[in-house]
Amino acid sequence: MERVLLEILHRSRGERLYRTFPQVMVLLSGWSAGPDSTRLILETLREKRVVPHLWTDRRSFPDGSPEPIRCIEGDEGEWLEEAKDSFDFLLLPAPSYSLLSRVIDLDDSHPFVALILWALFSGKPVGVLNTAVDPYHRSWKRAGMDRGSPLLKRELRKKRDALRGYGVSLLEPDEVGEWIQTANSAGKRLVTEEDIRAAASEDGKGVLTVSRQALITPLAADRAEEYGVRIEKR
């Protein structure tokens, strides 16, 4: 009921609600655009005072999502312009591989890609769940999807690293809430588990230097201890 009221308030009070509740646009693409792929992220958002807006690029969508899911209809250019003003955060729980490739290639022929690139160039936070783009993630082994060839895994890893280089935050599901809170606090960086993994693999240095205002997620702190990574605040 609270979430329905928030949505009604969003429509009626516009700017005041935008300043009070973070607006998160969740993009669901391709085969990943189903209720199962959204449930985990929605459970995290539900604990926060967050207004999610779910969009899919599929014409037919199975029922069962706890939140309303919209599909792009009509003029894609008009949708894109309206979408630019409707969110503070852009989140992709499980992007399709084709969507990832288009983002990396700067191919904005797909409206989702055009919005993602616009958000990155505009400095708006964009996040992707690391579980969807890291073939070495423990969740892939649990799902029995860790048997791909080394070349296949390396290629997907390259795409993941390219996303990070573009400014996309790679998040564990438990880190989404802190990502939103941190991005709302000017000048603060969120140190995630993936940041620790990257620091551990860089020439064996094992040191991650961040600002004094940086926030460290519990998962990141645990991984730093596990991998022997020292976090220096300056």
N, C-alpha and C positions, 0 to 999 in steps of 0.2 A: 504493500500500500504506500509506503514512504517513497518508493522509487517512482510510482505513478504520480504522486503529488509533486515530486521534484520535476518530472517531465512537464506537468501542467504549469508549474511555476516558471519553468524555463520558457515556455511559449508566451506566457502572459507578462513576465517581468523582464525578459530579455537581458539587458546589460547588467542589471543589479545581480541577477542570478549568476551571470558569467563571472562576476567578481567574487562571488561567494563559493560556488561549486565548480571544481575543475571539469571541463568538458573533454571527454575522451572519445575520439572517433576510432572504432575498431573495424579494420578492413579484413574481410574474409574472402579468400580468392580460391578459385579452382576446386580441386577435390577436397581441399582442407576446409571448405566453407560449409560446415555442418555443425549441429548442436554440440557434438562431443568436443570439437575443437574450441568452442567458446566457453564451455562450462567452467574450466579451470580458471580462466582469466576473470570471468564474471564473479566467481566466488571471492577472488581477491578484491575486486572493485566494490563488491557489495559491502565490505567492511568499512569502506571509506565513503565520504560524502561526495561521490563522483556520479556524474550524469553520463552514461555511456550511449553512444550512437553507433549502432551496428549496421554495416553495409556489406552487401555481397555483390559479386559480379555475375552471379548465376540467376537465370530467369526462374527456374523452379527451385524451391528450397524446402527441405523437409521440416515439418512442424516439430516442436519440442523445446525450442529455446526459451529460457525464462525471460528474455528481453525481446522486444520487437525488432525484427530484422528487415531492413529495407533493401530493395534492389534498384539499381540505376535504371530509370525509364525516361524516355523522351530524349531531349537534347543533352548530350554529354557535356558540351561546353557550358551550358547553363548550370548543370549540376555542379561542375567543377568550381565555377565562380561562387555559387552559394556555399559549397562545402568549405571554401577557404576561410569563411567567417564563422564557421560553426564549431570549431574545436580549439582546444589548447594543447592537446596531446594526440599524436597519431600512433596507433598500436596495431601491430600485425602478429596475432598469436601463432599462425601457421601458414605463412605465405607459400604459394605454389612455386615450384622451381622456375617456371616460365616467368612469373612476376619478378622473382629475384633477378633473373637474367636481364629483363627489360630495365630494371632500375639501374643495374650496374652498367648497362650499355647506353644509359640516358635515352632510352626509347620511350618517349612520352605519348605514344599512340594509344595506350590504354589509359583510361581516366584515372584509375588508381595510381598508376605510375606517375602521371602528370601531377597528381596531388602530393604524392610522396616527395618528388623532386622539388616542387614548390615549397613544401614545408622545410626541407633541408636547406634550400637556398635562403629561406626567410628566417631561419634560426629557430623554428618551432621543434620541440622535442619529438623524435621519431624512435619508437622502440620495436624490437623484434624478439620473440622468445628464443633463447639460445637452443632450447630443446628442438626447435624446428630446423635449425640450420647447421648444427654441429653433429656430424655423423659419428664422432667419437664420444658423444655424450652418453652418460650411463643409461638414460631413458631409452636410447636406441637399442641397447643390448637387451633391456627388459622386454622390449617389443619384438625381439628377434630380427631386427633390421641392421645388425652390425656385421653382416656377412658379405657386404659389397666388396668389390675389388679395391686395392689400395689406390689405384688411379681415380676411381669414381669418388672415393672419400676425399682425396686431395683436391679434386676439382670443386666439390661442394665447400670444402674448407676455404678455398681461395675466394669463393663468392662471399662466404661469411666474413672473411677478413676485409674484403673490398667494402662491404656494407659498413663495417666499423670505421674504415678509413673515410667513408663519405659522411660520417657523423651520426650513424645509427647506433643507438644503445642496444647492446645484446644483454638480455635480462633473463634471469631465472624466474619462474612463476612467483616465487616468494618475494622477489625484489621489486615487483611492479608498483606496489603501494609506496615504497620508499622512493622510487624513481619519480613518482608524481609529486611527492612532498618536497623532494630535493629541488626539482626543477622549478617549483613555486618559490623557492628561497633563493633570491638573487645571489650569485657569486659562489654557490655551493656546488661541489661535484659529488656525485654518488660513485663510490668505489664498489664495483660488483665482483661476483665470483669470476666472471670472464676476464676482468682486468687482472686479477691475480694469476689466472692461468697464462695470460699473455706475458706477464712479467716473469713468470717462472721459465718460460720457453725462450726468452730473449738472451741469447749468448750466455746463458747460465749466470747472469748477474744477480738475479733474485732480489732486486730492489725496485720499489715503486715509489716515486716521489710525487706528492700531491700537496695542495695548499692546506693551510691550517684549518680552513673552513670545511674541508672535505668530510663527507659522511661515509662511514664504512658499514656495509650490511653485515649482519651476523654470518651469513654464508661466506662472504669475502674474508672475514676475520678467521673463520675456521679453515678455509683453504690456504690462507697465508701461513698459518701455523703448520698445516699439513705439508705444504711445498717448501717451507723454509724461506718464504718471501718476506723481506723486511719493508714495512711501509714507513716512509719518512715524510713527515709533515713540515713544510717550510713556508 
